[in-house]
């Protein structure tokens, strides 16, 4: 943009109302904002946390034999989901 065009734009900005100037400023702030990196996936986030030593990621379970004879715990009364639904009504 040449200096004369810039001067013209500045003069027009001065002619705006204060509310219009603030709106222009908001628009310029958005336009000039540095581009953000795309959001991390959950797996990428976990890997980053593990690299920084904030958390550890357990190895995946490959041997399922300890779970082969697992029996569910017997519970008396109504299912928890039913209790939640009833109490929310």
Order of alpha helices (4+ residues) and beta strands (2+ residues): alpha-alpha-alpha-alpha
